[in-house]
Amino acid sequence: MKSPVFKGGDATADVVIVGSGVVGALIADELAGEGRAVLVLDAGLRIERAQAVENWRNMPFANRAGSDFQGLYPQSKWAPAPLYWPENNYVGLDGPDGKGFKQGYLKTVGGTTWHWAASSWRHLPVDLKMRSAYGVGRDWPISYDELEPYYVRAEEAMGVAGPTDRAQQAISHGHGAMELWRQALCRSGERARLPLGADPTGAQHQTLERTADLLRQQQLSAHLSDRRDV
């Protein structure tokens, strides 16, 4: 694997990526895997995990109860981000529903992966045709079908699992364990008499293939158990 060359305060690389969040990290990983020397730049601070955990432990209860995920992380004056405890008004919002769009993201090395909730929703096809469909905004210059293969690659890299219902996630192929995961969750909800559903979430700690195998084994065990009860 090639590495950037640092000499006399200068750096030389095949590719320079600005931003070290999840998108920059995925691009860097793919390009480095192809043998390119990759340099990643970020204006934010480098965060020590132990310090972030300690900040959470020492955070006032009101901040915890209000889900203050931003205040844990120190900010560079060159790379500010939204704060809400107290508010720094970094994001300007108005209107009756403005507060519902408060954004929480970080400008640090690693980006918002530091407090990422892992929700991995796709755009719907109509989202790319807002002008044609609703007369507002602009249509995208590419179609959903052109975009979807890249969704698939990103979801596989992040281990996304969730629903394959096209009404929710215009999914045509891929995703390994996604449908099995949804089925297992819904069965658990039926047993507990709770209406459970599955959001697409990039929080798998195993490969999709291994997860699919485990879920198939659980399905088989449940089937055999049902037969013994008959």
KAQUI-V395119 format. One record per residue. N is the residue number from 0. RES is the residue in one letter. SS is DSSP state (H for helix, E for strand, L for the rest). OMEGA is omega in degrees with one decimal (999 if undefined). Layout:
# KAQUI-V395119
N;RES;SS;OMEGA, N;RES;SS;OMEGA
This chain:
# KAQUI-V395119
0;M;L;179.0, 1;K;L;177.9, 2;S;L;174.4, 3;P;L;178.7, 4;V;E;179.0, 5;F;E;-177.7, 6;K;E;175.5, 7;G;L;179.9, 8;G;L;177.9, 9;D;E;178.0, 10;A;E;178.5, 11;T;E;179.4, 12;A;L;176.2, 13;D;L;-176.5, 14;V;E;173.9, 15;V;E;-180.0, 16;I;E;179.6, 17;V;E;-178.6, 18;G;L;-174.5, 19;S;L;175.4, 20;G;L;-173.7, 21;V;H;-179.8, 22;V;H;178.7, 23;G;H;-179.5, 24;A;H;179.3, 25;L;H;179.2, 26;I;H;-179.8, 27;A;H;-179.4, 28;D;H;-178.6, 29;E;H;-178.4, 30;L;H;177.5, 31;A;H;178.1, 32;G;H;176.9, 33;E;L;176.0, 34;G;L;179.5, 35;R;L;173.2, 36;A;L;-173.2, 37;V;E;176.2, 38;L;E;-179.5, 39;V;E;179.5, 40;L;E;175.4, 41;D;L;-178.9, 42;A;L;-175.8, 43;G;L;-178.8, 44;L;E;173.3, 45;R;L;-174.4, 46;I;L;173.0, 47;E;L;-175.6, 48;R;H;-178.5, 49;A;H;-179.9, 50;Q;H;177.9, 51;A;H;178.1, 52;V;H;179.6, 53;E;H;177.1, 54;N;H;178.5, 55;W;H;-179.7, 56;R;H;-177.5, 57;N;L;-177.0, 58;M;L;176.5, 59;P;L;-176.4, 60;F;H;-179.0, 61;A;H;178.3, 62;N;H;178.6, 63;R;H;-178.5, 64;A;H;179.4, 65;G;L;178.5, 66;S;L;177.8, 67;D;L;-179.9, 68;F;L;-176.1, 69;Q;L;-170.9, 70;G;L;-179.1, 71;L;L;-166.6, 72;Y;L;178.0, 73;P;L;-178.1, 74;Q;L;171.7, 75;S;E;177.9, 76;K;L;178.9, 77;W;L;-178.0, 78;A;E;-179.3, 79;P;L;178.1, 80;A;L;-177.9, 81;P;L;170.5, 82;L;L;-176.3, 83;Y;E;-178.2, 84;W;L;-4.8, 85;P;L;-177.7, 86;E;E;174.2, 87;N;L;176.9, 88;N;L;179.0, 89;Y;L;177.2, 90;V;L;-179.6, 91;G;L;-179.3, 92;L;L;175.0, 93;D;L;-178.3, 94;G;L;-174.9, 95;P;L;-178.2, 96;D;L;-174.3, 97;G;H;-177.0, 98;K;H;179.4, 99;G;H;-177.6, 100;F;H;176.2, 101;K;L;-176.1, 102;Q;L;175.3, 103;G;L;177.0, 104;Y;L;-175.9, 105;L;L;170.3, 106;K;L;-179.6, 107;T;E;173.0, 108;V;L;-173.5, 109;G;L;176.2, 110;G;H;-175.0, 111;T;H;173.2, 112;T;H;178.9, 113;W;H;175.8, 114;H;L;-177.8, 115;W;L;177.0, 116;A;L;173.7, 117;A;L;175.5, 118;S;E;-170.4, 119;S;L;179.5, 120;W;L;172.0, 121;R;L;164.0, 122;H;L;168.5, 123;L;L;179.7, 124;P;H;-178.4, 125;V;H;178.9, 126;D;H;-179.6, 127;L;H;-178.1, 128;K;E;-175.2, 129;M;H;179.6, 130;R;H;-178.7, 131;S;H;-173.8, 132;A;H;-171.1, 133;Y;H;178.9, 134;G;L;178.3, 135;V;L;176.6, 136;G;L;-180.0, 137;R;L;171.6, 138;D;E;174.8, 139;W;L;178.8, 140;P;L;177.4, 141;I;L;-179.3, 142;S;L;176.9, 143;Y;H;-179.3, 144;D;H;177.1, 145;E;H;-176.2, 146;L;H;-169.4, 147;E;H;179.2, 148;P;H;179.5, 149;Y;H;170.1, 150;Y;H;-177.0, 151;V;H;-179.2, 152;R;H;-179.8, 153;A;H;-179.4, 154;E;H;177.3, 155;E;H;179.8, 156;A;H;-177.8, 157;M;H;-179.1, 158;G;L;-177.7, 159;V;L;173.0, 160;A;E;-178.8, 161;G;L;-174.3, 162;P;L;173.6, 163;T;L;178.0, 164;D;L;-176.1, 165;R;H;177.1, 166;A;H;179.3, 167;Q;H;-169.6, 168;Q;H;177.2, 169;A;L;-176.1, 170;I;L;-179.4, 171;S;L;-177.1, 172;H;L;175.4, 173;G;L;170.5, 174;H;L;169.7, 175;G;L;-169.4, 176;A;L;-169.9, 177;M;H;-177.0, 178;E;H;177.6, 179;L;H;178.6, 180;W;H;179.6, 181;R;H;-179.4, 182;Q;H;-179.9, 183;A;H;180.0, 184;L;H;-179.6, 185;C;H;177.1, 186;R;H;177.8, 187;S;H;178.5, 188;G;H;178.9, 189;E;H;179.6, 190;R;H;179.8, 191;A;H;-178.0, 192;R;L;177.6, 193;L;L;178.2, 194;P;L;-178.1, 195;L;L;174.1, 196;G;L;-176.8, 197;A;L;171.1, 198;D;L;175.5, 199;P;L;-172.1, 200;T;E;177.9, 201;G;L;-176.4, 202;A;L;179.7, 203;Q;L;177.4, 204;H;L;175.6, 205;Q;L;176.1, 206;T;L;179.7, 207;L;H;-178.4, 208;E;H;179.5, 209;R;H;178.0, 210;T;H;178.9, 211;A;H;178.3, 212;D;H;-179.8, 213;L;H;-179.3, 214;L;H;176.1, 215;R;H;177.2, 216;Q;H;178.4, 217;Q;H;177.6, 218;Q;H;179.9, 219;L;H;179.3, 220;S;H;179.2, 221;A;H;179.9, 222;H;H;179.6, 223;L;H;179.2, 224;S;H;178.5, 225;D;H;-179.0, 226;R;H;179.2, 227;R;H;-178.4, 228;D;H;-177.7, 229;V;L;999
